[in-house]
Amino acid sequence: MTAPDLNSTAAPAVAATDPFAPSTAAVRVFAGIGLLLLALTYGAFIVVVLGQAYSGDGASGPLVDAAQWSMGLSAVAGLLALCLPTTAVSHGTRRGTVRLQYVLALAGPALAAIDFA
């Protein structure tokens, strides 16, 4: 019994075998769109925080810092997915990073809107 050759180039990549998988260029476009979405969600974050500051007790919710970290990490994930060369990051990792970028961008205003008071 022989062990399979792990370094074989005969097995095509996942993106090449799945006709519905987006190409690397398409994933990079989605990462760029995610950065634009981040700008919109940051505007929503500011509206939520200012709305909480001017109404009620004059303080925003307790998760504002977590929301800022979430949006900051979204920017980092988007830039990594957009700028790293194809040889440095696999296609699946790049797709996962773009998904993480979108989740973190949308979590920012949601976390800021949580107010326990």
The 8 nearest C-alpha neighbors of each residue, nearest first, counted from 0:
[[1, 2, 3, 4, 5, 7, 6, 9],
 [2, 0, 3, 4, 5, 7, 6, 9],
 [1, 3, 4, 0, 5, 6, 7, 10],
 [4, 2, 5, 1, 7, 6, 0, 10],
 [3, 5, 7, 6, 2, 1, 8, 9],
 [6, 4, 7, 3, 8, 2, 10, 9],
 [7, 5, 4, 8, 3, 9, 10, 2],
 [8, 6, 9, 4, 5, 10, 3, 11],
 [7, 9, 10, 6, 11, 5, 12, 4],
 [8, 10, 7, 11, 6, 12, 4, 5],
 [9, 11, 8, 12, 7, 13, 6, 16],
 [12, 10, 9, 15, 13, 16, 8, 14],
 [11, 13, 15, 14, 16, 10, 90, 17],
 [12, 14, 16, 15, 17, 11, 20, 91],
 [15, 13, 12, 17, 20, 16, 22, 21],
 [14, 16, 12, 13, 17, 11, 18, 20],
 [15, 17, 13, 14, 18, 12, 11, 20],
 [16, 18, 19, 20, 14, 15, 13, 21],
 [19, 17, 20, 16, 15, 14, 21, 13],
 [20, 18, 17, 21, 14, 16, 22, 15],
 [21, 19, 17, 14, 18, 22, 15, 13],
 [22, 20, 25, 19, 26, 23, 14, 24],
 [21, 23, 25, 24, 26, 20, 14, 90],
 [22, 24, 26, 25, 27, 90, 21, 85],
 [23, 25, 27, 22, 26, 28, 21, 29],
 [26, 24, 28, 22, 27, 23, 21, 29],
 [25, 27, 29, 23, 28, 24, 30, 22],
 [26, 28, 30, 81, 24, 25, 29, 23],
 [29, 27, 25, 31, 30, 26, 32, 24],
 [28, 30, 32, 26, 27, 31, 33, 25],
 [29, 31, 27, 33, 77, 28, 32, 97],
 [32, 30, 28, 34, 33, 29, 27, 35],
 [31, 33, 29, 35, 34, 30, 36, 28],
 [34, 32, 36, 30, 31, 35, 29, 37],
 [33, 35, 37, 31, 36, 32, 77, 30],
 [36, 34, 32, 38, 37, 33, 31, 39],
 [37, 35, 33, 39, 34, 38, 40, 32],
 [36, 38, 34, 40, 35, 39, 104, 41],
 [37, 39, 41, 35, 36, 40, 42, 34],
 [40, 38, 36, 42, 37, 41, 43, 35],
 [39, 41, 43, 37, 42, 38, 44, 36],
 [40, 42, 44, 38, 43, 39, 37, 45],
 [43, 41, 39, 45, 40, 44, 46, 38],
 [44, 42, 40, 46, 41, 45, 108, 47],
 [43, 45, 108, 41, 47, 42, 46, 40],
 [44, 46, 42, 48, 43, 47, 49, 41],
 [45, 47, 43, 49, 44, 48, 50, 42],
 [48, 46, 50, 44, 45, 49, 112, 43],
 [47, 49, 51, 45, 50, 46, 59, 52],
 [50, 48, 52, 46, 51, 47, 45, 53],
 [51, 49, 47, 48, 53, 52, 46, 54],
 [50, 52, 59, 48, 54, 49, 53, 47],
 [51, 53, 57, 58, 49, 59, 50, 54],
 [54, 52, 50, 57, 51, 49, 55, 58],
 [55, 53, 51, 52, 57, 50, 56, 58],
 [54, 56, 57, 53, 51, 52, 58, 116],
 [57, 55, 58, 54, 52, 53, 51, 116],
 [56, 58, 52, 53, 55, 54, 51, 59],
 [59, 57, 52, 56, 51, 60, 55, 53],
 [58, 60, 51, 52, 48, 61, 57, 63],
 [59, 61, 114, 62, 113, 63, 111, 58],
 [60, 62, 63, 114, 59, 115, 64, 113],
 [61, 63, 65, 64, 60, 111, 110, 66],
 [64, 62, 111, 66, 65, 61, 60, 67],
 [63, 65, 67, 66, 62, 68, 61, 111],
 [64, 66, 68, 62, 63, 67, 69, 110],
 [67, 65, 107, 69, 63, 110, 64, 68],
 [68, 66, 64, 70, 69, 65, 71, 63],
 [69, 67, 71, 65, 66, 70, 72, 64],
 [68, 70, 66, 103, 72, 67, 71, 107],
 [69, 71, 73, 104, 67, 72, 68, 107],
 [72, 70, 68, 74, 73, 69, 67, 75],
 [71, 73, 75, 69, 74, 70, 68, 76],
 [74, 72, 100, 70, 76, 103, 71, 75],
 [73, 75, 77, 71, 72, 76, 78, 70],
 [74, 76, 72, 78, 73, 77, 79, 71],
 [77, 75, 73, 79, 100, 74, 78, 96],
 [78, 76, 74, 80, 30, 79, 75, 100],
 [77, 79, 81, 75, 80, 76, 82, 74],
 [78, 80, 76, 77, 81, 82, 83, 75],
 [81, 79, 77, 93, 78, 82, 83, 76],
 [80, 82, 27, 78, 79, 30, 77, 83],
 [81, 83, 79, 78, 80, 84, 27, 77],
 [82, 84, 79, 80, 81, 87, 85, 88],
 [85, 83, 86, 87, 82, 88, 81, 80],
 [84, 86, 87, 88, 83, 89, 90, 23],
 [85, 87, 84, 88, 89, 83, 90, 93],
 [86, 88, 85, 84, 83, 89, 90, 93],
 [89, 87, 85, 86, 92, 93, 90, 84],
 [90, 88, 92, 91, 93, 85, 87, 86],
 [89, 91, 93, 92, 94, 23, 88, 14],
 [92, 90, 94, 93, 89, 95, 13, 14],
 [91, 93, 95, 89, 94, 90, 96, 88],
 [92, 94, 96, 90, 91, 95, 80, 89],
 [95, 93, 91, 97, 96, 92, 90, 98],
 [94, 96, 92, 98, 93, 97, 99, 91],
 [95, 97, 99, 93, 98, 94, 76, 92],
 [96, 98, 100, 94, 99, 95, 30, 77],
 [99, 97, 95, 101, 100, 96, 102, 94],
 [98, 100, 96, 102, 97, 101, 103, 95],
 [99, 101, 73, 97, 103, 98, 76, 102],
 [100, 102, 104, 98, 99, 103, 33, 105],
 [103, 101, 99, 105, 104, 100, 106, 98],
 [102, 104, 106, 69, 73, 100, 101, 105],
 [105, 103, 101, 70, 102, 37, 106, 73],
 [104, 106, 102, 107, 103, 101, 108, 40],
 [105, 107, 103, 109, 104, 108, 110, 102],
 [106, 108, 66, 110, 109, 105, 70, 69],
 [107, 109, 44, 111, 110, 106, 112, 43],
 [110, 108, 106, 112, 107, 111, 113, 105],
 [111, 109, 66, 107, 112, 108, 113, 62],
 [112, 110, 63, 108, 109, 113, 66, 62],
 [111, 113, 109, 110, 47, 108, 114, 60],
 [114, 112, 110, 111, 60, 115, 109, 62],
 [113, 115, 60, 116, 112, 61, 59, 111],
 [114, 116, 113, 60, 61, 62, 112, 59],
 [115, 114, 60, 56, 55, 61, 113, 59]]
